[in-house]
């Protein structure tokens, strides 16, 4: 049985009353199911997984123009607060720790690097090293929220490259980081939906683009 099918059953059997929450998870599962299609390229599988993630955290039409980082921070903070089984820590510090560390150490997944490439005057190397050290400190201090946010910010750069046409479909470049991000998101996204299902009384925000 596929992970998406398992989640669908759990959603049906859950005690979630809030229709916005139920629709949010339903949409996430639909995109997770799309990512399980083995005929898809890794590029498209990754984009399906990111869309599944996006379906889980996007909320409230008036927040469309709110800083994306702020929206993800608020969502991840609430998610971790309700992660009763420490599934996110298990994912990033155990199951996918090697991949998480590799993408944190990858300058091509660091925003300031690309700003420098286009001529902006930023001290990207200093900022990059600071970011790596902060992530290591988070691991030592067991600060899963800041560590998770660092990982997601790196993955978000790859998301931008693919979504905005900054990468060739099936190209030879960025394949290593794509594989690493794909592996992380493949485990991380189902965990997100499991946490939401396991906390039926939590308000995850008003649904963006509700069915009418």
N, C-alpha and C positions, 0 to 999 in steps of 0.2 A: 504494500500500500504506500502510495506517495505521501510526502509530508503535507502537501496541500490538501489531500483528501482527509488525512488525519485531523488537520486543523478545522476542516469544514464540519466534520462530525462533532468535534469539541464545541464549535460555535453553535451548532444546532442544539446540542445538549446543555449548553450553558444557561445560566439564569440572567443573562444580560437583558434588561428591559429597555434601556435607552436605545432608540432606533438609530441615532447618529453613530453610536459606538458599534452597533451590530453591522451597519452599512460600511463603516470604516474598515472593520476586520474583513467583511465579505469582499470588499474591493481589493484589500491587500492579498487575500488568498487567491483571488482571480489572477493577479499578476505573478504571484509565486508559482501558480500552476503553469502559467505561460513560460516561465523560466525553466521549468522541468522538461520542456520539449527538447529532446536530444538533437533534433535536426537544426536547432538554432545555433548560430555562431556564438562564441564567447562574448563578443561585443553586445549582441542583442540579449543574451541571457543576463548579462550584468545590468543592462538598462531596464529589463523587466524587474529585476530584484530591487533596483533603486526606486522604481515606480511603486513597487509594493511597499517599500519603506516610507516613501512620500505619502502614500495613501493613509498610512498609520498616523503620521504626525501633522499633516496639513489640516488647518482648521480655521474657521471664521473668515468670511469674505473680506471683512475690513482689515484683516491682518495680512492680506496678500502682499502689501508693500512693506511689511515689517521685515527687519533684517533676518535673512535666512538662518544665520548662525544663532541668533537669539531664539528663533522658533525651535531649532533643534535642541538647543541647550535646555529650554523649558520642558520639552518633551522627554529628553533623556533623563533629566533630573527626576521628573515624576515617575518615569519608568523604573529607574533604579530604586527609588523609594518604595516601590511596590513589588520589587523582585524578591519574593519570599525565599526562593531557592538559590539565590546568587548565581543565576544562570548566565548573566552577562559577564560576571567575573570569570566563571568557568570557561566561557567562550574565548574571551580575549587574553586571559592569563594562563590558560591551560591548553585548550583544544586548538586555538589559532594563534598562540603566542608568537611563534616564529614568523608567521605572515604579518602579524600586527607590528612587530618590531621592524621588519624589513620595510614596510611601507612608511613607518615613521622616519626611518633612516634614508628614505628615497627623496632626493632634492627635487625630482620631477613631479612629486606630489605635494610640493610646498608652494603656497601661493606667491610668496615674495620672490621666488626664483623667476617666475614667469613675468612679474612686473619689472624685474631688472632686465630681462631679455628684450623687453619693449622700450627700454630707455629710461624707465623711472628710476630715480636715485634712491635706492633702498639698500640698507646694509643686510642683504638677504643671508649671507653666510653666518653672520653673528646671530641673527634672528633664528636661523635654522638650527644652529648648535644649541641655542637657548631652549628651543622647542624640544629638542631631543633630550636634553638634560631634565627639563620639567617633566617629560613623560616618564623617565627613569625614576625621578623622585616620586611621582604619583604611584608607580608600581611599588616602591619601597614603603610608602606611607599608606598603601592600600586605598588610594583615592580613585575608585573606579570611574566616577563621573568625569573627572578631568582627563583621565587616560582614554576613556571611551570617546570623549569629545575630540581629542587629538586624532584618534584613528578615523573617526567619521569625517573630520575636516580634510584629511588626506584623501579619503575615498571620494569626497565631494569634488576634489580637483579633477579626478578621473571622470567623474560624472559630467562635469562641465566640458571636458575635452570631447567626450562622445556626443553629448546632447547638442552642443553648439557647433558640431562639425569640425572640431579641432583635431580629429584623428581619422585616419583612413580605415574604413570597415575591412576587417580581416588583414590589416597591414602588418608589417614585420616589427614596427616600433611599438613600444609600451606594452609588449605582450607579457613580460614578467610581472609588472605591477597589475595588469589586468587579471592575470591568473590569481594573484594573491588577494586582490580586492574581491574577486568573484568567490573565492573560497570563504572569506570572512563573511560576506553578505549572505551567502548561501546558508550559513549557520545562524547568523545574527538576526536576520529578518523573521524566521519562524519563532525565535525566542521572543521577539517583540510581541507578536500576535498572541503567543501563549500567555504572556504576562497580562495583556489586556483582557483576555478571556478569563483568566484566573482572578481578576479583580473587577467583577461585574458592576460594582457600585461606584467605581471611580469615574469622575467626569473628565473625559479626554478632550473636551472642547466641542464647539459647534462644528458640524460637518461642512467642509467646503464643497460647493456645488452639490447640494442635496438633491436627491431624485424628486422630481415634481410631477 
